[in-house]
Amino acid sequence: MLWTAFLLGLAGSLHCAGMCGPLALALPATGTGPVGYVTGRLAYNLGRLATYSLLGVVFGLLGKSLALIGVQRWLSLGAGCVILAGLLLSTRTGLGTPMVKAVGWLKSGFGALLRRRTLGSLGLMGLLNGLLPCGLVYAACTGAAATGSLGSGAAYMALFGLGTVPLMLGIGLSGKALPIALRFKLQQLAPLSLAVVGALLVLRGLALGIPYLSPDLAAGTCAHCH
């Protein structure tokens, strides 16, 4: 199941491009020359990965606790249904608008860190960026919980974060070369990635006995869960 985390991050990075792309473009250079420019953006992305991994530990521990009382299967099934229902409702009722406003409000608090222009401040910005309200991150957290393991939950979220790095790092390095219109066009594809992970979680919860995709959790075939 861990491989789905990287695919979710890779496809979901289209969403990141629209929501957090402007922040990545606003990152200041640290030091002088190309090396300082690149290392600053790497520090920012490493900060995001650290936060995602920590979230994975928390949700993996939650999933483990639920697995001990025999509800891991229902957690996976319920999480998948919630994700799919949320997608349907957001497209029909515009529930995504408050989330966009919340993200915009939180981004305004990064001003002080932007002015510091240090490697540490960029890493801290990445740490805080990982805590921004984001449906995609919430979807990944449900997947981490469904692993039913602290270590696997951390690995799930780390792989999710790695999937977002290529595009987010590319945006940060591109400067103003990436048109704003293109970023928003990419963002429109993000619901597809959420639909995929929702379907995978539902399939896992059904426990159809299909290795890796839908293992029989009740039979203890957890070797195929990851």
N, C-alpha and C positions, 0 to 999 in steps of 0.2 A: 504493500500500500504506500510505502514511502515515496515511490517514484511518482505517484500522483501529485505529491506536494511540489516537486520541481516543475511539473507541467502546469500546475495551477499558478505558480509564481511567474512562469514564463509567459503564459497567456494573460494572466492578470496584470502583468507589467504594462499592458496597454491602458489599463485603468489608472495605474500609477502615473503614466505619462501625462494624463489629463489632469489628475488631482494634485500630484506632488511635483510634476515637471517644472512648474514655475519656481518652486522653491529650490530645486536642483540647479536651475539656471541662475538663480540669484546668489549661489555660493561664491564667496570671495576667494581670491587666490591667496595662498599662504606661501611665504618665502618669496623667492624670485625665480623667474624662468619657468619652463614647462614642468620641471620636476615638482616644484611647489604647487603648481596648478593641479597636477594629476594626483599627488599624494593627499591633498585636501579633499578631493572627491572620493578617493578610496577610503579615507577616514570616515567620511559621512556615511558611506554605504556599510562599512564595518560596524558603525554604531547602530544602524538599522538591524543588521544581522544579529547583533548582541541582544537587542530588545526582543526580536522575534524568537530567539532561542530561549530566552527567559520565560516568555509567554508559553512556549512549548513545554517547559518544565512544569509550569503551573497547571496547564490544561492536561498534560500527560498524567500528572499526579491525580487530578480530578477523575480522569478516565480510568485510572487504575483502581481508585476507590469504588467507582461504579461497577467496574468489572468484577470486583470481589463479591459484590452482592448480586451478580448475575444480570445486570441491566446494560452491559456494554452494547449488545446488539440493538437494543431499543434506543440507546443514545445515538448510534450511527443512523438508524432509520429515521428517528425524529429530527436530527440535525439536517439530514438531507431534505426532508419534507419542508422544514422551516426555510431553508435556503431557496428552494424552488417556489414556495408560496410567497416569500419576500420579493423575489424577482417579479412574479406575476403582479403583486399588489403595487410595487414601485412603478411599474410601467403604466399601470392604469390610474393610479391616484397621485403620482408625483411625490411619493414619500421620500424620494432621494434629495429633494430640495433642502430640507432642514439639515441633512448631513453635510451638504455642500457648504451651507452657511456656517456650520460648526467648524468645519475644516478651515474655512477662511478666517474665522475669528481666532483660532488657535495659531494659525500661521503668523498672525500679527505679533505674537509674543516672541517670535524668533529674532526680532530686530536687534536686541542687545547682543545676541550671539553673533549675528552677521557683522556687527561693527568691530568685534574683537579681532577678526582676521587671523586666528591662530589655529593650529592643527587640532588642539584640544577642543576648541569651541565648535569646530566642524564635526568632530566625533560626537560631541554632546548633542548637537543638532540632530544627528542621525539617531541617537538614542531616543530623543523626544519625538522624532518623526515616527518612530515605530509605535508610539502610543496614540497617534492621531486617530480619531474615529474613522473606521474604514470597514465597509461590508466585506471586502475581499479578505482582510486580515481576520475578521470574525469567522469567515468561512474556513480559513486555514486552521484557526484555533479549534473549531469543532472537529476537524479532521485529526488534529493532534490529540484531542481527548479520546477520539475513537480508537486510537492505537492502544489505549489501555496500559501505557507504560511511560514512566518518567523519562527514560533515556530516549525511547522512540518518539515521544512527544517533542522533545528538544530537537532531535534529528529532523523530524517532520517540518518544524517551523524553520530550522536552519536551511533546509533544502528549498522550502518555499521562498525564503529570503534570497537565496542564491539565484533562483529563477527570475527574480525581479532585477538582479544586478546588471545584466547586459544592457537592457534598455535604459535603466535609470543612470547608469554610469555613462552610457553613450550620450544621453541628453545633457548630463553635467559637463561632458567634455566638448559637446558641440557648440556651446555658447548660444548665440542667436541664429545659428545656421539652420536650426529646426523650426519651421514655421509653426505659429500657434495653431493655425487652422488644421494642420496635420495632427497635432497632439490631440485635439478634440475629436477628430475622425477616428483615431486609434482608440480613444476612450469608449466610443460607441460599440466597440467589439467586446468590451469587458464583460457584459452580462452573459455572453456565451461561455466564458471560462467558469463563471459561477454556476451556470446550469450544468456544466460537465461535472464539477466536483459534487454538486447536489445529487446528481444521478448516481455517481460512484458511491456516495455514502449510503444512498437508499439501497443500491445493489448489494453493498457490504452487509447492511442490516438485514436483508432478506435471507442471508446465510444459505445460499443455494448449493454450497459445496464446490464452487468454482475456485480453484487455487488462485491466490493473489487478488482476484476481483471480488469474489463473494465466498470467503471461506466459511465452513461450518463451525461457528464459534462455540456452539453448544457441545460439539464433539471434541473440542479442545485442539483443533487444527490450527493453532495460532502460529505455527511455523510458516504458514502461508499468508499471514496477515501483513507481513512487512516485505 
